[in-house]
Amino acid sequence: MLLIQNKRVNWHTWQIGIPGATAKDKENRRIPFNPKGRIAAILKRRAALGPDAFVFGSANGARQPTIQTAWETLKLIANGIEPRRR
């Protein structure tokens, strides 16, 4: 989850590609998402940060080093709250 970058979001098929190199079991996978759902809104907002930005990263698109920080950020964004930098 922490390594998903904007370049992995396919807006034509509404899927997020997870390369095997970043997955625990080393298998490539595709995660579908609802183009009208909450995650699509998050993905659209984050797309403005560029293709190499991390979907669940910091405000400027940098990678979040810990799951707790990323999870807290994800919960805030999902509820329409802009996370503050510490």
C-alpha positions in Angstrom: 0.0 0.0 0.0 2.8 2.4 0.9 4.6 1.9 -2.4 1.6 2.6 -4.8 2.5 5.5 -7.1 0.2 7.6 -9.3 1.8 6.0 -12.4 0.2 2.7 -11.4 -3.4 4.1 -11.6 -5.1 3.1 -14.9 -8.0 5.4 -15.5 -9.1 3.5 -18.6 -9.7 0.2 -16.8 -10.2 1.7 -13.3 -7.5 -0.4 -11.8 -4.4 0.1 -9.7 -1.5 -2.1 -10.8 0.7 -3.5 -8.1 4.0 -4.8 -9.5 5.3 -8.1 -8.1 8.5 -6.5 -7.0 6.7 -4.5 -4.3 4.2 -7.3 -3.3 4.9 -9.7 -0.4 4.2 -12.8 -2.6 6.0 -11.3 -5.6 2.9 -11.6 -7.7 1.7 -8.8 -10.0 -1.9 -7.8 -9.3 -4.6 -5.4 -10.3 -7.0 -3.8 -7.8 -10.2 -2.5 -9.3 -11.8 0.7 -8.0 -15.1 2.4 -8.5 -14.6 5.5 -10.8 -17.3 7.3 -8.8 -16.2 6.1 -5.4 -14.2 7.7 -2.6 -10.9 6.2 -3.6 -11.3 7.7 -7.1 -11.6 11.2 -5.6 -8.4 10.6 -3.6 -6.6 9.3 -6.7 -7.7 12.3 -8.7 -6.5 14.7 -6.1 -3.2 12.9 -5.7 -2.7 12.7 -9.5 -1.9 16.4 -9.6 1.4 15.6 -7.7 2.8 13.8 -10.7 3.3 10.2 -11.8 6.0 9.4 -9.3 4.1 10.7 -6.3 2.9 8.1 -3.8 -0.9 7.8 -3.6 -0.8 7.4 0.2 2.2 9.7 0.7 2.8 13.1 2.3 1.2 16.3 1.1 3.9 16.8 -1.5 3.8 13.1 -2.7 6.8 11.8 -0.8 6.7 8.2 0.5 5.4 7.7 4.0 8.0 5.7 6.0 5.6 4.0 8.4 2.2 2.3 8.0 0.7 4.2 11.0 1.4 7.5 9.4 0.1 6.4 6.0 -3.0 4.8 7.6 -3.7 8.0 9.6 -3.2 10.1 6.4 -5.5 7.8 4.4 -8.3 8.0 7.0 -8.1 11.8 7.1 -8.1 12.1 3.3 -11.0 9.6 3.0 -13.1 11.8 5.3 -12.3 15.0 3.4 -9.8 16.3 5.9 -6.5 17.7 4.6 -3.7 16.2 6.7 -1.3 18.7 8.4 2.5 18.3 8.2 4.1 17.6 11.6 
